Amino acid sequence: MSKIEEIQSTIKSDPKLGRRMAKYSAIGAVVAIPIPVVGPVFGALAGAAIAYARRNNS
């Protein structure tokens, strides 16, 4: 199983994780708005990554 498939199965098995990733993505995108063009994209990716990394802590 590849890492991407592993992440997808983890998200599918925990619905709360998907909601947290979406929330953190939105926050990251809003925070990164001042950076032209790619700021919101990287902010959203960083937010989702943080939520995924913290999945076992909550």
MODELLER restraints for C-alpha pairs under 7 A, 6 or more apart:
rsr = mdl.restraints
at = mdl.atoms
rsr.add(forms.Gaussian(group=physical.xy_distance, feature=features.Distance(at['CA:11:A'], at['CA:17:A']), mean=6.03, stdev=0.5))
rsr.add(forms.Gaussian(group=physical.xy_distance, feature=features.Distance(at['CA:11:A'], at['CA:18:A']), mean=5.78, stdev=0.5))
rsr.add(forms.Gaussian(group=physical.xy_distance, feature=features.Distance(at['CA:17:A'], at['CA:55:A']), mean=6.62, stdev=0.5))
rsr.add(forms.Gaussian(group=physical.xy_distance, feature=features.Distance(at['CA:20:A'], at['CA:51:A']), mean=6.12, stdev=0.5))
rsr.add(forms.Gaussian(group=physical.xy_distance, feature=features.Distance(at['CA:21:A'], at['CA:47:A']), mean=6.87, stdev=0.5))
rsr.add(forms.Gaussian(group=physical.xy_distance, feature=features.Distance(at['CA:21:A'], at['CA:48:A']), mean=4.50, stdev=0.5))
rsr.add(forms.Gaussian(group=physical.xy_distance, feature=features.Distance(at['CA:21:A'], at['CA:51:A']), mean=5.13, stdev=0.5))
rsr.add(forms.Gaussian(group=physical.xy_distance, feature=features.Distance(at['CA:21:A'], at['CA:52:A']), mean=6.63, stdev=0.5))
rsr.add(forms.Gaussian(group=physical.xy_distance, feature=features.Distance(at['CA:22:A'], at['CA:48:A']), mean=6.68, stdev=0.5))
rsr.add(forms.Gaussian(group=physical.xy_distance, feature=features.Distance(at['CA:24:A'], at['CA:47:A']), mean=4.48, stdev=0.5))
rsr.add(forms.Gaussian(group=physical.xy_distance, feature=features.Distance(at['CA:24:A'], at['CA:48:A']), mean=5.68, stdev=0.5))
rsr.add(forms.Gaussian(group=physical.xy_distance, feature=features.Distance(at['CA:24:A'], at['CA:51:A']), mean=6.37, stdev=0.5))
rsr.add(forms.Gaussian(group=physical.xy_distance, feature=features.Distance(at['CA:25:A'], at['CA:43:A']), mean=6.87, stdev=0.5))
rsr.add(forms.Gaussian(group=physical.xy_distance, feature=features.Distance(at['CA:25:A'], at['CA:44:A']), mean=3.93, stdev=0.5))
rsr.add(forms.Gaussian(group=physical.xy_distance, feature=features.Distance(at['CA:25:A'], at['CA:45:A']), mean=6.33, stdev=0.5))
rsr.add(forms.Gaussian(group=physical.xy_distance, feature=features.Distance(at['CA:25:A'], at['CA:47:A']), mean=4.35, stdev=0.5))
rsr.add(forms.Gaussian(group=physical.xy_distance, feature=features.Distance(at['CA:25:A'], at['CA:48:A']), mean=5.01, stdev=0.5))
rsr.add(forms.Gaussian(group=physical.xy_distance, feature=features.Distance(at['CA:26:A'], at['CA:44:A']), mean=6.06, stdev=0.5))
rsr.add(forms.Gaussian(group=physical.xy_distance, feature=features.Distance(at['CA:27:A'], at['CA:47:A']), mean=6.91, stdev=0.5))
rsr.add(forms.Gaussian(group=physical.xy_distance, feature=features.Distance(at['CA:28:A'], at['CA:43:A']), mean=4.20, stdev=0.5))
rsr.add(forms.Gaussian(group=physical.xy_distance, feature=features.Distance(at['CA:28:A'], at['CA:44:A']), mean=4.83, stdev=0.5))
rsr.add(forms.Gaussian(group=physical.xy_distance, feature=features.Distance(at['CA:28:A'], at['CA:46:A']), mean=6.62, stdev=0.5))
rsr.add(forms.Gaussian(group=physical.xy_distance, feature=features.Distance(at['CA:28:A'], at['CA:47:A']), mean=4.96, stdev=0.5))
rsr.add(forms.Gaussian(group=physical.xy_distance, feature=features.Distance(at['CA:29:A'], at['CA:40:A']), mean=4.01, stdev=0.5))
rsr.add(forms.Gaussian(group=physical.xy_distance, feature=features.Distance(at['CA:29:A'], at['CA:41:A']), mean=6.43, stdev=0.5))
rsr.add(forms.Gaussian(group=physical.xy_distance, feature=features.Distance(at['CA:29:A'], at['CA:43:A']), mean=4.52, stdev=0.5))
rsr.add(forms.Gaussian(group=physical.xy_distance, feature=features.Distance(at['CA:29:A'], at['CA:44:A']), mean=4.68, stdev=0.5))
rsr.add(forms.Gaussian(group=physical.xy_distance, feature=features.Distance(at['CA:30:A'], at['CA:40:A']), mean=6.62, stdev=0.5))
rsr.add(forms.Gaussian(group=physical.xy_distance, feature=features.Distance(at['CA:32:A'], at['CA:39:A']), mean=4.89, stdev=0.5))
rsr.add(forms.Gaussian(group=physical.xy_distance, feature=features.Distance(at['CA:32:A'], at['CA:40:A']), mean=5.09, stdev=0.5))
rsr.add(forms.Gaussian(group=physical.xy_distance, feature=features.Distance(at['CA:32:A'], at['CA:43:A']), mean=5.38, stdev=0.5))
rsr.add(forms.Gaussian(group=physical.xy_distance, feature=features.Distance(at['CA:33:A'], at['CA:39:A']), mean=5.76, stdev=0.5))
rsr.add(forms.Gaussian(group=physical.xy_distance, feature=features.Distance(at['CA:33:A'], at['CA:40:A']), mean=5.39, stdev=0.5))
